[in-house]
Amino acid sequence: MQQVRDDIRNIAIIAHVDHGKTTLVDGMLKQAHVFRENQHTGERILDSNDLERERGITILAKNTAVTWGGVKINIVDTPGHADFGGEVERVLNMVDGALLLVDAVEGPMPQTRFVLRKALALGLRVIVVINKVDRPYARPVDALNETFDLFIELGASEMQADFPVVYAVGLDGSAGYTSDGLTGDLTPLFETILKEVPAPRIDTDAPPRLLVTTLEYDNYKGQIGIGRLTSGTLRRGMPVVRITPQGKRHSGRLEYLFTFHNLTKVEVEEVHAGDILAFGGFEDVNISDTIADPNAAEALPPISVEEPTVRMTFGVNTSPLAGREGKTGWGTSRRLRQRLLDETRSNVALRVRDGETADRFIVSGRGELHLGILIENMRREGYEFDVSKPEVIFREDPETGDTLEPIEEVHIDVAEEMAGTVFELMGARHGEMVNMRSDSGTAYIQYRIPTRLLIGFRTHFVRATSGLGQIHTLFAGYEPILPYPTPQRQFGSLVADQNGATTAYALVSAQQRGSFFIPPGTEVYEGMVVGEHIRADDLTINVAKAKHLTNHRAKPSETTAGLTPHRVLSLDDCIEFLAEDELLEVTPTSLRLRKRILNNENRLKDVKRKKMLVAG
């Protein structure tokens, strides 16, 4: 029998990067009296992952719940970056409504379009929250009008386009029904959620069924699955069946049942339809599996996500320094392969397949940032491996047989006086300008460009705009390959010609050849990339050369006199710097760029052979 469960609301918070999702959740948690009055909580409470705090972005979707007016509100905080769209797509299946946060200054942004399109396609009730209305140059009326235009453009239904609006300052925990009528707390927001977000419609008499949308791991309880119970009742200890998307059935028992309350999971004896829960008892659970009564005939529809557009090759570290910095035994192909396959269980937008050799694996994702976060997480866990330059994934048109390439929609925010620099950079990569507007001294420029022409662009953009420009990309679809060559690196690499430790004497002598990535005293090996050449070709140099001893004693300061400080490359910088014939050696403590073929003589032979093949 269908009935409405009025004591629960399930909502997701969606927005563009840095529009204040996690900060607003902080305010909701505090005002729902989740914490003691004197308890120190800090900021961005839900961003518990170290990488999330360092980068200031949400990477993983988080579940929490608060109680307001006797109604339990399950809240899912989602990532705002399109590279983590897989996280957004799967968690939206659990909710009935969404809070769409829009910055009062910036208005709807590229990722706003992405997450809103997903929410509208699922028929969710969307509440628009115009956030940060206290900022200088805030334009809440214009931001609201632009948001309405976006709803219409994305094909919202008449009911979805008639959305409720709340104005807020998430940092202060204040909201109101008008931009100048903030109440000092978030009561208007909570009241709007209870009034506008539909309560879940459930069938209490039907057999219990749940679609697994998130995975966690507990050292004591094992694999934990999270999802929303669509019908029936689940009780701790009851027998259930796990149905895979392929139709395979595995019997088991629910050893643990949890619901979310505040920031913790509370162990319970039973859960009724409409609630979001976590369960344990199965050794092997995957996203899109259905947990159901043993008599259930079929599984729930699996979660569908967009296909990846960029891939990289992960491989066993084969450098002379392999095995020194990672955890013992964690650098083998078997261990590396298992770790990557485990990642695909919770990271639904990731694809892993075996490479041409047993120690190589092809990993495909949504973008450079998506794969970069995986690399950073693995190195922090203690793995060491190497990765290749990112490359785009082409697709064949099933109707015409033509080869298609992914296209990106690029949105750039930059000071008006730097707009000419952006035109020059994007023009050199054959970007097609779609739109441009100017507001309060800032130029907003929109381009369409093939993904392959955009790889490695971000670092050049940041340098050219002195770090003041912002760039956001959004996957726009597949189109026939454009007749533009893939851009190559402007400068070559400085490559070490022998093993040893770098000396200040050698670096000072060779620094007119380019800029270095390493300081004196760094251990290097033959074929390791130590810097960037001032010309387009590579140059092999001796950076371990020592000064001949004489009876003349120099002052200690003379050893590094005139040495230019080295460039410190982040993981993202290293990935963007990579050339086709180079690899990035990743360990828990170091990032080393190297040539695929380490021996200088063999590498030169390989270059000549390739030139002869091209000429012949």
C-alpha positions in Angstrom: 0.0 0.0 0.0 1.4 3.4 -1.1 1.7 6.0 1.7 3.7 9.1 2.5 6.3 9.1 5.3 6.1 12.7 6.7 8.8 12.3 9.4 11.7 12.2 6.8 13.1 14.4 4.0 16.0 13.4 1.8 18.0 16.2 0.1 21.2 16.7 -1.7 23.2 19.9 -1.8 24.5 20.7 -5.2 26.5 23.7 -6.6 29.5 24.9 -8.5 33.0 24.6 -6.9 33.5 27.1 -4.0 29.9 28.3 -3.9 29.6 27.3 -0.2 27.9 23.9 0.0 30.0 22.5 2.8 30.0 25.7 4.8 26.2 25.9 4.6 26.0 22.3 5.9 28.3 23.4 8.8 25.7 26.0 9.7 22.8 23.5 9.4 24.6 21.1 11.7 25.4 23.7 14.3 21.9 25.2 14.4 20.3 21.8 14.6 22.3 21.4 17.9 24.5 18.6 16.7 27.3 19.9 18.9 27.6 21.0 22.5 27.6 24.7 23.1 31.3 24.7 24.1 32.5 22.1 21.5 35.1 23.3 19.0 34.1 22.2 15.5 36.3 24.1 13.1 35.2 24.8 9.5 34.1 22.6 6.6 33.3 19.8 9.0 32.2 17.3 6.3 35.5 17.7 4.4 37.2 15.1 6.5 39.6 13.9 3.7 43.1 15.5 3.9 43.0 16.2 0.2 39.7 17.9 0.5 40.9 20.2 3.2 44.2 21.0 1.3 42.5 21.7 -2.0 39.4 23.4 -0.6 37.0 21.2 -2.6 34.7 18.4 -1.9 35.8 15.1 -3.6 33.6 12.5 -2.0 29.9 12.6 -1.4 29.1 12.6 2.4 25.9 11.6 4.3 24.7 13.3 7.5 21.3 13.9 9.1 19.7 16.6 11.3 16.4 16.8 13.1 14.3 19.9 12.8 10.8 20.3 14.1 10.5 16.6 14.7 11.4 15.8 11.1 14.6 14.0 10.2 16.5 15.6 7.2 19.0 13.3 5.5 21.6 15.6 3.8 24.1 14.5 1.1 26.9 16.9 0.5 28.1 16.4 -3.1 31.2 17.5 -5.1 31.0 20.6 -7.3 33.7 19.7 -9.8 32.6 17.9 -13.0 35.6 15.5 -12.8 33.8 14.0 -9.8 30.4 13.9 -11.5 30.2 10.1 -10.9 29.8 10.9 -7.2 26.9 13.3 -8.0 25.1 11.0 -10.4 24.9 8.1 -8.0 23.9 9.9 -4.8 21.1 11.9 -6.5 19.3 8.5 -6.7 18.8 8.5 -3.0 17.0 11.9 -2.6 13.7 13.6 -3.4 14.9 17.1 -3.5 18.0 19.3 -3.8 19.4 22.6 -2.6 21.0 24.4 -5.5 23.5 27.0 -4.2 24.3 29.9 -6.4 26.9 32.6 -5.6 25.2 36.0 -5.4 28.2 37.6 -7.2 29.1 34.9 -9.8 25.7 33.6 -10.6 25.2 30.2 -12.2 28.6 28.7 -13.2 29.6 25.8 -15.5 29.3 23.1 -12.8 26.0 24.6 -11.7 24.7 23.6 -15.2 26.2 20.1 -14.9 24.7 19.2 -11.4 21.4 20.9 -12.2 20.9 19.0 -15.4 21.3 15.7 -13.5 18.8 16.8 -10.8 16.2 17.9 -13.2 16.5 14.7 -15.3 15.7 12.7 -12.1 12.6 14.9 -11.5 13.9 16.3 -8.2 12.3 19.3 -6.4 15.0 22.0 -6.5 15.2 24.8 -3.9 17.5 27.7 -5.1 19.7 29.2 -2.4 21.3 32.5 -3.4 24.3 32.3 -1.1 26.9 34.9 0.0 24.5 37.9 -0.4 26.8 39.9 2.0 29.7 40.0 -0.5 30.7 43.2 -2.1 29.2 43.6 -5.6 26.6 41.0 -4.7 23.8 41.0 -7.3 21.1 38.6 -6.0 18.4 39.7 -8.4 20.6 39.1 -11.5 21.8 35.8 -10.1 18.2 34.7 -9.6 17.2 35.7 -13.1 20.2 33.9 -14.6 19.3 30.8 -12.6 15.7 30.9 -13.9 17.1 31.2 -17.5 19.3 28.2 -16.8 16.3 26.1 -15.6 14.4 26.9 -18.8 17.4 26.2 -21.0 17.9 22.8 -19.4 14.2 21.8 -20.0 12.8 22.1 -16.5 9.1 21.3 -16.2 6.6 24.0 -15.3 6.6 22.8 -11.7 10.4 22.6 -11.5 10.8 26.1 -13.0 8.5 27.5 -10.3 11.2 26.9 -7.7 11.3 28.4 -4.1 14.1 30.8 -3.3 16.0 31.4 -0.1 18.8 33.9 0.4 21.6 33.0 2.7 25.1 33.8 4.1 26.4 30.3 4.8 29.4 31.5 6.7 27.3 33.3 9.3 24.5 30.7 9.3 21.9 33.2 8.3 19.0 33.0 5.8 15.9 34.8 4.7 13.1 35.0 2.1 14.6 38.3 0.7 18.2 39.4 0.2 17.8 42.2 2.8 15.6 40.3 5.2 18.0 37.8 6.8 16.8 36.5 10.1 20.2 35.7 11.7 19.6 31.9 11.6 18.7 29.2 9.1 15.1 28.8 10.1 13.7 30.0 6.7 15.9 27.4 5.0 14.7 24.5 7.2 11.1 25.6 6.9 11.4 25.7 3.1 12.9 22.3 3.0 10.1 20.8 5.1 7.4 22.6 3.0 8.8 22.1 -0.5 10.8 18.9 -0.6 8.3 16.0 -1.0 8.2 13.3 1.7 9.2 9.9 0.4 6.3 7.8 -1.0 6.8 4.2 0.2 5.1 0.8 0.0 5.3 -0.8 3.4 3.7 -4.0 2.3 6.1 -4.7 -0.6 9.3 -6.8 -0.1 12.3 -4.7 1.0 14.6 -3.4 -1.8 17.6 -1.1 -1.6 20.0 0.1 -4.3 23.7 0.4 -3.1 24.9 3.9 -4.0 27.9 4.4 -1.8 30.6 2.1 -0.2 32.6 2.5 3.0 35.0 0.1 4.8 35.1 -0.5 8.5 38.2 -2.2 10.0 35.9 -4.1 12.4 32.7 -4.6 10.6 34.1 -5.0 7.0 32.4 -3.7 3.9 29.6 -1.2 4.5 27.0 -0.4 1.8 24.9 2.7 1.8 21.6 3.3 0.0 17.9 4.3 0.4 15.3 1.7 1.3 12.6 2.0 -1.4 10.1 -0.4 0.1 9.4 -2.7 3.0 11.4 -3.0 6.2 14.9 -4.3 6.9 15.8 -5.9 10.2 19.1 -6.8 11.7 19.9 -10.5 11.2 17.4 -11.1 8.5 18.3 -13.1 5.4 18.6 -11.1 2.2 19.9 -11.6 -1.4 22.4 -9.4 -3.2 21.5 -9.1 -6.9 24.2 -7.7 -9.2 23.3 -5.6 -12.3 24.1 -8.7 -14.4 21.4 -10.7 -12.5 23.6 -12.9 -10.4 22.2 -13.6 -6.9 24.2 -14.1 -3.7 22.5 -15.0 -0.4 23.6 -13.4 2.8 22.5 -12.0 6.2 22.4 -8.4 7.5 24.8 -8.4 10.4 24.7 -4.7 11.0 22.1 -1.9 10.3 22.8 1.8 10.7 21.0 5.0 10.1 22.6 8.5 10.0 22.1 10.9 12.9 24.1 14.1 13.0 27.7 13.2 12.1 27.6 9.6 13.2 26.0 6.3 12.2 23.7 4.9 14.8 23.3 1.1 15.0 19.5 0.2 14.9 17.4 -3.0 14.9 15.3 -2.1 11.9 14.9 0.5 9.2 11.7 1.4 7.4 11.2 2.4 3.7 12.1 6.0 2.8 15.2 6.3 5.1 18.9 6.3 4.0 20.8 3.5 5.8 24.1 1.7 6.0 24.4 -2.1 6.3 27.1 -4.7 6.8 27.3 -8.5 6.4 28.4 -9.0 2.9 32.1 -9.5 2.1 31.7 -8.3 -1.4 29.3 -5.4 -2.2 29.4 -3.2 -5.3 27.7 0.0 -6.3 24.4 -0.7 -8.3 23.9 -4.0 -6.4 20.4 -4.5 -5.1 19.8 -5.8 -1.5 16.4 -7.4 -1.4 14.1 -10.0 0.2 15.1 -13.5 -1.0 11.7 -13.7 -2.7 12.4 -10.6 -4.8 12.3 -11.4 -8.5 14.3 -8.6 -10.0 16.9 -5.9 -9.2 16.4 -2.2 -9.1 17.6 -0.2 -12.2 21.4 0.2 -11.9 23.1 3.6 -11.7 24.2 4.9 -15.1 27.1 7.4 -15.3 28.7 9.1 -18.3 31.7 7.4 -19.9 35.3 8.6 -19.1 37.1 10.9 -21.5 40.8 10.8 -20.4 43.1 7.8 -19.7 46.5 7.2 -18.3 48.8 4.2 -18.0 49.7 3.1 -14.5 52.7 0.8 -14.2 55.1 -0.8 -11.8 58.0 1.5 -10.9 61.1 0.4 -12.9 63.5 3.2 -12.0 66.9 2.5 -10.3 65.4 4.0 -7.1 62.4 1.7 -7.0 61.5 0.0 -3.7 63.2 2.6 -1.5 60.4 4.9 -0.5 57.1 2.9 -0.7 55.8 0.3 1.6 57.5 -3.1 1.3 55.8 -5.3 -1.2 53.3 -2.6 -2.3 55.0 -1.9 -5.7 54.2 -5.3 -7.3 51.9 -5.5 -10.3 49.5 -7.8 -8.4 49.1 -5.3 -5.5 48.8 -2.4 -7.9 46.2 -4.1 -10.0 44.1 -5.1 -7.0 44.2 -1.5 -5.6 43.0 -0.1 -8.9 40.2 -2.6 -9.2 39.2 -1.9 -5.6 38.9 1.8 -6.6 36.4 1.0 -9.3 34.0 -0.5 -6.8 33.3 2.9 -5.2 34.5 5.2 -7.9 31.9 4.5 -10.5 33.2 6.9 -13.1 36.6 5.1 -13.2 37.5 2.3 -15.6 40.5 -0.1 -15.3 41.7 -2.6 -17.8 45.0 -4.6 -18.3 47.6 -3.0 -20.6 49.8 -4.6 -23.2 52.1 -6.1 -20.6 51.4 -7.7 -17.2 52.8 -4.7 -15.3 50.8 -2.0 -17.1 47.2 -0.9 -16.5 45.1 1.5 -18.4 43.0 3.8 -16.1 40.3 6.0 -17.6 38.5 8.8 -15.8 36.6 12.0 -16.2 39.6 14.3 -16.4 43.1 15.1 -15.3 41.9 16.2 -11.8 39.9 12.9 -11.4 43.0 10.8 -12.1 45.3 13.1 -10.2 43.3 12.7 -7.0 43.5 8.9 -7.4 47.3 9.2 -7.9 47.7 11.4 -4.8 45.5 9.1 -2.6 47.6 6.0 -3.7 50.9 7.6 -3.0 49.7 8.7 0.5 48.7 5.1 1.2 52.3 3.9 0.5 52.2 2.8 -3.1 54.9 3.6 -5.6 54.3 3.3 -9.4 54.7 5.3 -12.6 52.1 7.0 -14.8 52.2 8.1 -18.4 51.0 11.4 -20.0 47.2 11.7 -20.1 45.5 11.1 -23.5 41.9 11.5 -24.7 39.6 8.5 -25.4 38.3 8.5 -29.0 34.9 6.9 -29.9 33.5 5.5 -33.1 30.2 6.8 -34.4 27.9 3.7 -34.7 26.0 5.2 -37.6 28.7 6.6 -39.9 31.8 4.8 -38.6 33.7 8.2 -38.2 36.1 8.7 -35.3 34.8 11.1 -32.7 36.7 13.1 -30.0 35.5 14.6 -26.7 34.8 18.3 -26.7 35.0 20.6 -23.6 33.1 23.7 -22.7 35.7 26.0 -21.1 34.6 28.9 -18.9 37.3 31.5 -18.0 37.1 34.3 -15.5 39.9 36.9 -15.7 40.5 40.6 -15.2 39.5 42.6 -18.2 43.1 43.8 -18.8 44.2 40.2 -19.1 41.5 39.2 -21.6 43.9 39.7 -24.5 46.3 37.1 -23.0 43.4 34.6 -22.9 42.5 35.3 -26.5 46.2 34.6 -27.5 46.4 31.4 -25.5 43.1 29.9 -26.6 43.7 31.1 -30.2 46.9 29.2 -30.3 45.0 26.0 -29.4 42.2 26.7 -31.9 39.6 27.3 -29.2 36.2 28.6 -30.6 34.8 31.5 -28.6 31.1 31.0 -27.9 30.3 33.9 -25.5 31.9 36.8 -23.6 30.6 39.3 -21.1 32.1 41.8 -18.8 31.0 42.8 -15.3 32.7 44.8 -12.5 36.1 44.7 -14.2 36.0 40.9 -14.8 35.7 39.3 -18.2 33.7 36.0 -18.5 34.7 34.1 -21.6 33.3 30.8 -22.9 35.0 28.5 -25.4 34.5 25.2 -27.1 37.6 23.2 -27.7 38.6 19.5 -28.2 39.8 17.9 -24.9 43.2 16.8 -26.6 44.0 20.5 -27.3 43.3 21.4 -23.7 45.6 18.8 -21.9 48.5 20.7 -20.3 46.9 24.1 -20.8 46.0 24.9 -17.2 49.6 25.5 -16.0 50.3 27.9 -18.9 47.0 29.7 -18.1 47.9 30.1 -14.4 51.3 31.5 -15.3 50.1 33.9 -18.0 47.4 35.3 -15.6 49.7 35.4 -12.6 47.5 33.0 -10.8 44.5 35.4 -10.8 42.5 33.8 -13.6 40.0 30.9 -13.0 39.3 28.2 -15.5 36.5 25.6 -15.4 35.8 22.9 -17.9 32.7 20.9 -18.7 32.3 17.9 -20.9 30.1 18.9 -23.9 29.9 15.7 -26.0 31.6 14.0 -28.9 32.2 15.5 -32.3 34.2 14.5 -35.5 37.9 15.0 -35.1 38.9 18.6 -36.0 41.9 18.9 -38.4 44.2 20.5 -35.7 47.4 18.9 -34.6 47.7 18.0 -30.9 49.9 20.7 -29.3 53.4 19.7 -28.3 55.4 21.0 -25.4 57.2 24.3 -26.3 60.4 23.4 -24.5 62.4 20.1 -24.2 63.7 18.4 -21.1 67.1 18.5 -19.4 68.0 14.9 -18.8 70.7 13.5 -16.4 73.4 11.5 -18.2 74.6 9.4 -15.2 73.8 8.2 -11.7 74.9 10.2 -8.7 74.0 13.2 -6.5 73.6 16.6 -8.0 76.2 19.2 -7.0 75.8 23.0 -6.9 79.0 23.3 -9.0 77.3 21.3 -11.9 74.0 23.1 -11.6 75.6 26.5 -11.7 77.6 25.6 -14.7 74.6 24.2 -16.6 71.8 26.6 -15.5 72.1 28.7 -18.7 70.7 25.7 -20.5 67.3 26.0 -18.7 65.6 25.8 -15.3 66.0 23.0 -12.9 63.4 21.0 -10.9 65.8 19.7 -8.3 68.2 21.3 -5.7 71.8 20.4 -5.0 72.3 17.0 -3.2 69.4 15.3 -4.9 70.1 11.7 -6.0 69.5 11.3 -9.8 69.9 8.5 -12.3 70.6 8.2 -16.0 67.5 9.2 -18.0 65.9 11.2 -15.1 64.4 14.6 -16.2 66.0 17.2 -14.0 64.8 20.4 -15.7 63.3 22.2 -18.6 65.5 23.1 -21.6 65.4 26.6 -23.2 65.0 25.0 -26.7 62.4 22.6 -28.1 64.7 19.5 -28.1 66.0 17.5 -25.2 69.5 18.0 -23.8 71.5 15.4 -21.9 73.7 17.0 -19.2 75.9 16.0 -16.3 74.4 17.4 -13.0 76.6 15.3 -10.7 79.9 16.8 -11.8 82.2 17.7 -8.9 84.8 20.5 -8.8 88.4 19.2 -8.9 90.2 19.6 -5.6 93.1 22.1 -5.5 95.2 23.6 -2.8 93.1 26.8 -3.1 90.4 26.9 -0.5 87.2 28.8 -1.5 84.7 30.4 0.8 81.7 28.1 1.6 79.3 30.7 0.1 80.9 30.4 -3.3 79.6 26.9 -3.8 76.1 28.0 -4.5 76.8 31.6 -5.6 74.8 32.5 -8.6 72.5 29.4 -8.5 68.9 30.2 -9.4 66.4 28.5 -7.0 64.8 25.4 -8.5 61.2 25.1 -9.6 59.1 23.0 -7.2 56.5 21.1 -9.3 53.2 19.8 -7.8 51.6 16.6 -8.9 49.4 18.5 -11.3 52.4 20.4 -12.7 54.3 17.1 -13.3 51.3 15.5 -15.1 50.9 18.5 -17.4 54.7 18.7 -18.1 54.9 15.1 -19.2 55.9 14.4 -22.9 54.9 11.3 -24.9 58.2 9.6 -24.2 58.3 10.4 -20.5 56.8 8.9 -17.3 56.2 10.2 -13.8 57.6 8.2 -11.0 55.3 8.5 -8.0 56.4 7.5 -4.5 55.1 8.5 -1.0 57.9 11.0 -0.6 59.0 12.0 -4.2 57.8 12.9 -7.7 60.4 12.2 -10.4 60.1 12.8 -14.1 62.0 10.3 -16.2 62.3 9.1 -19.8 60.6 5.8 -20.7 64.0 4.6 -22.1 66.6 5.4 -19.4 69.7 4.6 -21.3 70.7 7.7 -23.3 72.3 5.8 -26.2 69.3 3.5 -26.6 66.9 6.5 -26.4 68.7 8.3 -29.2 68.6 5.1 -31.4 64.8 4.9 -30.7 64.3 8.6 -31.7 66.3 8.0 -35.0 64.3 4.9 -35.7 61.0 6.7 -35.3 62.1 9.5 -37.6 63.1 7.1 -40.3 59.7 5.4 -40.0 57.9 8.7 -40.4 60.1 9.7 -43.3 59.9 6.3 -45.0 
